[in-house]
Amino acid sequence: MQSKNLTLYIILAMVLGIICGYAVNQYADNSASLASFASYISLLSDIFLRLIKMIIAPLVFSTLVVGIARMGDSGAIGRIGLKTMSWFMFMSLTSLVLGLVMVTILEPGVGLNLPLPAVGTDSGVVKTAMNLKDFLHHAFPTSIFDAMAKNEILQIVVFSIFFGVAGAALGKRVAPLVDVIDMVAHVMLKITTYIMNFAPVAVFAAMAAVIAKEGLDVLAVYGKFVASFYLSIFMLWCVITLLGFIFLRTRVFSLLRRIRGAVLLAFTTASSEAAYPQTLEQLEKFGCNKKISSFVLPIGYSFNLDGSMMYCTFATLFIAQAYGIELTLMQKIMMLLILMLTSKGMAGVPRASLVVIAATLSQFNIPEAGLLLILGVDHFLDMGRSATNVLGNAVATGVVCKWENELGEERDVLPDELEPAVVAQPAPVLDKPVTV
């Protein structure tokens, strides 16, 4: 299924899913029937996401190892790594600050016409005390097989970096092994093309399930909050595009056009992981050096989640506004610094943004019960932040390639996708003359 057709089918599936879900929500006999329908139809989207997660670990490992090993020069690895992390830290701070500014200006939590959950009510979100020690403890795996089994992206990235650097140091001696790992990456990408044909069905199921269960009324109740958040997301998209334009010039718009299918997939499935393989492929078609895109993109999934970063400050201050809690400027600055640390490594952690928010609320004496205010619409908000994560990582990869003068010409077909030419075989030469 070609990329343009796939995007069209996903949009069509999203619309049909909303219609189907709304019809079920309006005409179902009771809430039990709604829950049953949502449970069964969401199996289709769950299967799709499981298939995507099935290939994420080997794909991240293989592409990152090959990318680092083939750089060869350890100085180049360090230089590219420094540029990549500098961009990620800058964008993380930008996203956090923009979220803080927008929620302060729009004040979606002020005058909220909803009953506030009682202080002390259990939100159901497991709160973890996140600090530097816990982050470092989580970053380094005890076993690569355990990390792959749990899809711990950050741990897989750490192991892959060590593996790739060691391969680069050994040079030609490990070239055959690197070639084998490269073949694994190509096999994973081929599997991805098969899985992506199922994407429209998964999108239909995901939208039908959430609309049937939650209904469209929930968007009306939380209209101001949802609208304010998506306005903030739009502003973040403008900032990311502007920064991309500074370095990529007009080619940034071509990049946006190429990744629109991946962004739409992340939006409709509320999963940035689902769009990882497609994003990697489109970046290579955009002209990004495969070695650099295979290095930057996987790391970005742990350190450059722009949409999730914005949501952390936005949701935290929204809850504070709802309870009438005024934070000082110093408290807001401290919140930014805390979130800069605690939000790293969120990829692969279910409802990770809510976990980070829960940990942040307790440190500023904001009632954790306020999470109940946003749980009902969290899926709709997760769609926006997942799409933003994909956009942010794609632009980051393009910028780093530009910095390294490794951004080539665009191409619609990759060399691996070309059909091998059929070479005409010469007529056999007979050793003896044919007798009649």
N, C-alpha and C positions, 0 to 999 in steps of 0.2 A: 504494500500500500504506500503510494508516494506521499511525501510530507504534506503537500498542499491538500490532497484528498483527505489525509488523516485529520488535519486541522478542521476541515469542513465537517467531517463525520463526528468529530468530538463536539463541535458547537451544536450540531443537530441533535446529538445524543443528550447533551446538557439540557437543551430546550424540551425535548421529549420527556426527559427524566423529571423536570420541574412540573410539567403538565400531569404526568402520571402520579407523581407524589402528591400533588395538590388535590387531584381527584380522589385518591385513596383517603387523604386526610379529611376531606369534606363528607365522604359518604360511608366511611367505616362505621361499624356498629358501636364500637367502644375502643378505649385506649389499648386494651389487650390485643385487639385485632390489628391496630396500628403497629404495636410493638412486634407482633408476629410477622407482619408483612415486611417491616424494616429489617428484621433479623434475617429472614430468608433471602430477600433480594440483595441485601448487602453481602451475601456470600460471593456474588459475582465480583464485586469490587475487592473483597478480601482476597480472593484467589489471585486477582491481577496484582495486587500489592505484594502478596507472598511470592509470586513469580519474579517480580522486580527485585525484591529483597534477596531472593535466591542467588541472583547474579551480582549483586552490589559488591559483596566482599571479594570474590575472585577478580571482578573487574577493576576495583580500586587497587588491589594489590598488584595485579599484572601491569596495568597502565602506569602506575606510579613507579614501580621497580624498573620497567623498561625505560621510562622517561629519564630517570636519574642515572641509571647505568650507562645509557648512551650519551649522556652529556660529557662523560669522560673526565673533564677537568673538575677537580674538587673546588677550585676557586669559582668556577661558573655556578656550581651548585649553591655555594654559599652566597654568591651575589644575587642570584635569582631568588633564593630563599629570603634574603634580607629585603629585597624589593617587594616580594609578595606579602610578607608579614607587615611591612610598613603600610602598604595599601590597606590590608585588612584592619589594622589597628585604627587607621584614619577613618575608614568607612564605618567601623563599629562605633566610634565616638560620634561621628556625624549622625548616624541613625538614632543613637540614644538622645543626643541633644535635640534633634529635630522632633522626636517624639515628645520630649519634655516641653519644648516650646509650643508645639501644636496643642497639646492637652491643656496647657496653661492658658492659651488664648481662647480656645473653643469651649473649655469648661463643660464637657459633656456630663460630668457627675453632679453639677450644681442644679438644684431644682428637679432632681430625679423623682418622677411620680411613681415610685415603686416602694413597697414595704422593704425596709432594710433588714437583713438577717440579724438575729440577736448576736451580740458579741459573745464569742465562745462556741458558737455553733460549728460543728465539724463540717468542713468543706468537702471531705472525701479525697482531697489531694494530699499525697504523702509529701510532707515537708522535710527537706534535707538541709542540714547546716553545711553550706558550701563555703569553703575557704581555700586558700592556696594549697594547704596540705592535701585536702580531699581532691582538688583538681589534679595535682601532680600524681597522686596515688592512682587516680582513675586513668590518667593519660598513658601510663606504661603498663603493657599487658604482662601477665604472668605466663600466658600461653597464647600463641598466635591462633591456635585452633579454637581455643575458648573465645577469643575476640571475634573470630569469623563466625562461630556458631551463634553468638549473640548480636552480630552485626554492629559491633562497637567501632564506628568509623574512625574515631580519634586514635584508638589503640592500633587499628590496622594501618593507619597512616604512619604512626611512629615506627612500627616494625618495618614497614615498606621502605621508609627513609633509610633506616639502618642497612637493610638488605641491598637497596639500590646503591648506596654510597660504597658499601663493601664490594659490590660488583664492579663499580666504576674504578675502584682502586686496583682490582685484579686484572682489569683490562681484557686482553684477547683470550686469556685462559678460560674466562666464563662466558665468552661470546656465544657458544652453543647453547648454554643454559638460558641466556637472555633471549635468544631466538625462540626457544621453546616457550618461555613465558610470554613472549610477544604473540606467539601462535594462540596461546590461551586467551589473550585479550581479544584477538580477532574472532575466536569461537564465541566468546561471551557477547560480543557486539552482534554477531550473526543471530544468536539466540534472542537478543533484544529485538531484532527486526520481526521475529516470529511473535514475540510477546506483545509488541506494540499493535499488532493487528487486532488484539483483543481489547485495546484501550477504549474505543467507543462504547462497547458493552459495559465495561467497568464504570465509565463516567455516567452512563444512564442509570446504572444500579445505585451508585453513590448518591446522585442527586435525588433520585426517587426515594431512597431510604431516609435521607435527612429531612426532606420536605414533608414526607408522610408522617414522620415522627414528631417533628418540631412545628410544622405548619409555617405559613407565611406570616401569621399573626405575630410571631415572636420578633420578626424584623420590625413590625410597626411599634411594638412595645419598647424595643431598644433602638428605635429609629435614630435618635440623636447620637447615641454612642457609636452605632455601626457607621452612620454617615460621617461622623467626625473622624473615625479611624480610617475609613477608605479615602477621605480627603487628605489625611496625613500620608497615607500610602502613596497617593498620587503625587504629592509634593516630594516624597522620597524618590519616586521614579524620575521626576524631573531633575532632581539633584544628581542622581546616578547617571542619567543621560547627559546632563551638562558636563559632568566631570569626564565622562567618556568622550564627549565631543572635543574637549580641550586636547586630549591626546590622540584620538582616532580621527578627528575631524568628521567629515560627512560619512565616513565608513561606519560610524556608530549606528546610523539608521539602517544600514544594510545588516548589521549584526542583530538589531532588534527584529528585523523582518525574518531573519533566519531562525531565531530562537522562539518565535511566537508560538509555534506548536508545543515546544517544551514548557513554556510559561503557562499556556492554556491547560496542558496536562497536569502540571503542578497545582494550578488553581482548582480544577474540577475534582481532582482526587485528594486535595489538601495534603499533598505529600511532595516535598521537593526531591526526595529520593527517587520517586517514580520517573522524574524527568532527567536524572543523571546521565543515563546512557545516550539519550537523544541529544542532550546539551553537548556532551563530549564530541559526538559525531558532527554536529552543526558547527562547532568551533573549528574543527579541522577543515571543514568545507569553507569556512569564512577566511581561512588562510593562516590560522594559528599553527605554529610549529607543534607537532604532535608531542615532542618531548616536553615542551613547556606546558601545554594544556593538560597533559597527563600528570604533571607535577602540581600545578596551581589549583585545578578544579577539585581534586579530592581533599586537599588541605582546606579549601574554602568551605567545604561542607561541615567543618568543625569550627573554623575561626571567622567565617564571613557570612553569617546569617543575618543580613541587614533587616529583613522584615520582622524576624523574631526579636531582634534587638530593640527595634522601635516599639514593638508591642509590649515589651517588658516595662519600659518607662511609662507608656501611655496607659496601660491597664493599672499599674500600681498607683499612679496619681489619680486616675478615674475613681478608684475605690476610696482613696483618701478624700477626694472631693465629695463623694456620696455620703461619707460619714462626717463631713464638716471639719476635717483635720487639715490644718494649714501647716505646710512644711516651710522651713526657712531656706534661704538660698544656700547656706552651708549644708543643710541636710540634703538638698537636691544634688549638690555637687558630690557629696559622699555617696549618694545613691548611684550616680553615674559611675563612680569608681568601683563600687561593689559589683554592679552589673557588668562592667567591663571584664571582671574576673569570672563571676559565677555563670555567665552565659556561654562561656567557651565549652566546647564539647557537647553541645545540646543535641547534635545529630544522632539519630538512632535511639534516643530516649523518648518513650511515649509521653505525650503531653508535657514535653520538657519545658515549654514556656511557662505553663502553670506552676510547675515545680519551682522554677527560678523565681517567679512572682511570689509564691507562698513563702519562700525563704527570705525574700526582700521585705515583705510586709512585716514580719515579726521583728526585724531589726529596727523598724521605725515606729513601733507600737501602733500599727494600723491593723484593725481586726482582720484576721485571716478569713473569717466568715464572709467577707466581702467578695471572695472568689465565687460564691454562689450567684452573685449578680451577673457574672460574665460566662458562667458555665453553659447557660442555655444557648448563647450565640457564639460560643468559642469555635465551633466548627466553621461557621460562616467567616469568622475572622481569620481562622487558620488557612483558609483558601487564599486570602490576600497575602498573608505573610509568606506562605510557601512559594507563591508565584514571584514575590519580590526577592526571595533568597536566590532563586534561579537567575533572575535578571542581574542581581548584584555580582554573582560569581562569574557569569558570562562576560560582563563588562570588565571585571577584574582581570580575567585571563587575557582578554584582548589588549588591555593596557600594558600588562607585564610583557606580552609578546612584542608590543610596539617599543617598549623601553629597551628590549634586547635586540631590536632590529630583526626580529624573527617572524614578522607578520607578512606573509606572502600574498599572492593573488587569490581571489576567490575562485572556487570551482564547485560545480554542481554534482560531480561524480568523483569519488575518491578512487585512487589507483586500485585498491582492493576490490572495488565494486565492478571494475571493468571485466568483461568476459574475455577469457584468453582467446587469442586469435587462432583460427583453425588453419594450420599449415598443410598445404597440399602435399601428399606423400608421392614420391616419384614411383613410376611404374617399376615393378620388380624386373630385374635383369636375369634372364634364364642362363644357366651355365651351359646347357646343351640346346642345340636347335630342335625345334619341334618338328617331328615327322608326321606326315599325314598318311 
